């Protein structure tokens, strides 16, 4: 049966300790409460979450800049506002687990283990990119870290992810598949067909619905008869949960639990994460359909800023430590841009190298421009 999972959000007093100073007993009590709200994660792990979230934020901002400079071709969809969801989900997976995503996958690629410079080079269409510059923003692929796409067709990844889970079950392995999608994808046939098969055959796949309130420019309430999307799992007697996508710890806890349950039992699940998309559907979308109130709410819910404040209030970070992480991240993104800029473009003669399988029957690999004898 589907159920709702939530985490209480700690309230911040806004007080920070001064270096060399002392806290009042009230401030110490507040700090203790903040630490309790952070759960059992170690300070090192919490700081790493913040670093990853900050890295994705800075990376996506530079990707948007690269698009306006005509360095990024094709379409470009950003994870801005979804950093806590991305990091929480990816931290629940093993390196050997498989990930299938939609076209909004830059942050997932980085958090799954692909170097930011290889992701940026792919956006720039360079040979050093994770797909050799042939995939671009929407089609990243790296078997070494288990990222099996990047799919530009809405819902195209769902049957493939279900098939990968079937292969795992057939081989008797202990891997798990995570299949990420947007809220609008839950209205297409492949979503329902895949959930039905996964439930019938007990396949180890966790379907993650990123509910950012807008399917392109249409609100979820206006496009989905059941707007609490995790409840759709009930139709297939599958477990479903909804979680605060702005809370990296809540996302990680729910995702880790569902992933490990799928690993042990082979039972699939649906996890819905709810967070704001801070920009339009893509970098060319001005998002004029969003009201000023919605835009203000998205800014107020900024997960990166909120988590930074939470860690500082709890004493896990001080201002100097937070600034040091932010500077390190900025340097890494700058280096990624420089690497992409300096990398070579693909040679046009290699255009069809990855189009056909080899060997191919009846010489069907002949290129269109080749003479016929």
N, C-alpha and C positions, 0 to 999 in steps of 0.2 A: 504494500500500500504506500502511496506517496505521502510524504510528510514534509514539513517546513523546517529548515535548519537556520537558526539565527544566532548571532553573537551580540551581546550587549556592547555598545560603544562607550568607551570611557570618556568622561568629561574632563577637559583640561583646565587646570586652575590658571594657566598662563604664567605661573611663577617659574623662574629659572634660578639656579644657584649661581652666585658669583664666584669666580675663581678666587680661592683663598678665603672665602667667607664661610659662614655657617648658616644652616637652615633652622628655622623655627620648628618646634615640634609639629605645628600644623602642616608645614611644608613637607616634613619628613613623612607624615601620615599620608599626604597626597601622593608623594613619590612611591610609597609602599603600595597604594591603591593602583597607581599606574603600572607598576611592575606586575602586580597580580593580574591586571587586565591583559598583559602581554603573554600570559600563560607560561608554559614550561620551556619555551624556546631559550636557548643560550644567548647571551649578549652578542656573541660573534655571529650567530645565525640571524639575529634581528638586524644587525648592521649590514650583513650581506644582503638581506631582503631590501633594505633601503638603498644600497648601492645598485642592485639590479634594477629597481624601479626608477632610480634617477638616471641610470644609463639608458634605459628604454625611452624615457622622456626626452633627454637631450638628443638621442639618436633620431627620434621621430621629428623633432623640431628641425634638425639639420636636413633630414630627408625632404621635408616640406620646402625648405630653402633651396635645396638642390633642384627640386621640381620647377620652382619659379625661375631658376637660372638655366633651365632647359638641359640640365645634366642628367635628369631622371626622365626616361621616356615612358610612354604608355600611361597606364593608370597608376595611382599611388594612394593606398588607403592606410591610415595611421591608427596606432593603438593609443593615441592621446586620451587620457582619462581612464584607461583600462589596465594601467600598469600593475595594480594590486592583483587583479584577476590573473594576468599573464604569469606573474612571478609565483603566485600561490599555486596555480595549476602545474606549472613546469617543475616546481620543487617537489611535487608529489610523485614524479615519474623517475624510473630508473633510466640509465642511458640506453639500455636494451629495449625499453618500451617504445612503441610506435606512436607517432603523432601525425594526424591528418588535420589540416586547417583549411579555412577559406582564404580569400585573397588579402585579408587583414592580418598578415603573419610576421611582419618584421620583428616585433617584440618576442614572439614565440620562438623564432629562429635563434635569436640571441640567447634567450633564457634556456633553450634546449641544448645549447653548447656550441653554436657556430660563432666564430670570431666576428665581432662587429665590423671589422674591416672587410671581411669576405661578404657580409650582408650588404654593406654600402657599395662595394664593387659590383655586386649583382644589380643593385638599383641603377648604377651608372652604366650597366651593360658591358662590363669589362671581363676579360678572360679569367681574371683572378677571383671572380665571384663564385658563390657557392654552386651555381648552375652554369658556370663558365660564361656568364653574361648573356645566355640564351633564354633565360626565363624571366628575368626582370622582377619587378615588385610582386607580382601575383603568383609566381611559379617557382618558389624556392624548394630545393630538394637536396637532402644529404643523408645517405644511408648510414654513414658513420655515427651519427647522433640519433638516428631513428626518425628524422623528419621526412615523411613521404609525401610532401606537398602541403601547401600552396595550390589551390584550385580556383580558377576564375569563374567557372560556371557555378551558380548558386546551387548548393546541395550536391555538387558532383563528387565531393569527397565522402559522402555518407555511405553509399553502397561499397566503395572501395575499402573504407575502414572496416565495414562489417565483413567483407571478404578476407581482409587481413586477420581479423579475429577468428574467422573460420579456419584459416591456415594454421594459426597458433593452436587451436583446439585439435586439428587433424594431426599435427606433429606431436602434440602432448607437451608443448613448452609451457613456461610459466610467465611469458610476457603478457602485457596488457596493451590494448589500443585505446588511445584517447582521440575522440573525434570532436573538434571544435567547430562551431557554426554560429551564425547570427540569428537573432530572433525571427526574422522574416523567413528563414529557411524551414522553420517548423511547419509551414503551410504548404509545402510541396510534397508530392507523392513519394519521392525517394525517402523522405524522413520516416513516413509511416511504414513503408514497405521494409525498410532496414530495421526499424525497431521491432517489427513483428517477427522477422527472421531471427534477430539476435535473441529475443525472448524465447522463441520456440526451441532454438538449438542451444540455448545457454552459452552464448559467446562472450568472451572476456573483453568487452568494450564499454567505455564510459562516454556517453554522448554529452557534451558540454554546450549548453546554449548560452551565448553571451547576449543578455538582454540589455541593450543600451537605450531602450525606450523608443527607438526609431528604426524601422525597416526602410532604409533609404530615407525618404522624407515623410513616411506615414507612421503615425504612432501605433504602438502595439494594440492599444485599446480599440483602434479603428480598423485594424486588419486581422485581428485574431478573436474569434468568438470566445475562446478561453484565454484570457490574457495572462493568467498565471501558468506559464508554459510548462513548468515541471509536472503539472498535473496530467499532462498528456501521456505520461508514462503509465498511468493507471489503466488505460485502454489495453495495454499489453501485459498487465500484471507485473509491471516492472517497477522497481524502486525509483522514486524521484525526490529531489530536494531543491529548495531555493536558498540561496545564501547571499549575503551582502558582498557584492563584488568590489566594493571600495575597501574592504578589510582583508588584507593579505593573509592574516592568520586564520580567519574564518574560512577563506577559500582553500587554504592549504589543508586545514583540518578535515573539511568535508571531502575534498578531492582525494587526499591520502587514504581516508577510510574507504571510499568507494572503489578506488583503484586496487587496494589490497584485498577487498572483498571479492572483486572480480578475479583477481589473481588466484585466490584460494578456492573459489567455488565455480568460477566460470559464468557467474550471473552478471548481466549488464545492468546499467543504471543511467538515469538522466540527472544531470546537475545543471541547474539554472543559476547563473551569476548575474546580479543586477548592478549596473553602474552606468554613469553618464558617458556618452561620447562627446568629447569636448569640442570637436570640430564637425564639419559636414561629413557626408558619406565618403567622399574622397577629397583630395586637395583642390579640386576644381568646383566643389560644391560650397556655395556661400552660406548654406543653411538658413535661408531667409524664412523658411517655414517654422523655425523655432522661435517661440515667444521670448521676449526679454526676460520674463520670469524664469523660463526653463534654462536659458543661457546663464543667468545669474546663479541658479541652483547648481548647474554643472561646475561652475567655477568654485562655488562654495564647498562642493564635495570633493575637490581635488585630492586624490588619494596619496599623492607623493608628499604634498605639503602637510596633510593630516598625519601621516605616519612619521614624518620628520619631527613634528611638534610632539607627538606621543612619545617618541624615543628620548627626546630632550627632557620632557617633563618627568619621565621615569628614571632619568639619570643614566640611561644606556649610552647616550651620546651627550656631549656638550656642544656648544655652538662652534668651537674650534674644530672638533672632530667631524661635525656635520659638514662644515665648510671644506674640510680637507677631502672628504669623500666626494663632494660635489666638484671640486677642482680636479681630482683624479679622473672622474667620469668625463668631464669636459675635455681633458687632455686626450683621453682614449677616443672620444668621438672626433676630435680634431685630427688625430692620427689616422682614423678610419677614412675620413674625407680625403686627406692627403694621399693615402694609399690608393683609393679609388681613382683619384685624379691622375695619378702617375701610372696606373695600370693600362696595358694595351687593349685596344678594341679587338673584337674577334675578326679574323680574316674572312672576307666574303666567300672565299673558296671552301670554307668549312661549313657553309650554311646547312647542308643536308647531312652532315656527319651523324647526327643523332635523330634523324627522321625515320630511318628504316632499320629493321632488324637485319642482322648478318649471320649466316647467309640467307639470301632471299631467293625463292624459287622463280624460275622463268625470267631471270635478269630484271626483276621489277625495280631494282635500285637505279636504273638508268635515270639520269637527271633530265629535266625538261629541255635543257639547251643542248644535250648531246645529239650528235648526228645519228640518223638511222641508216644502217647499211643493209 
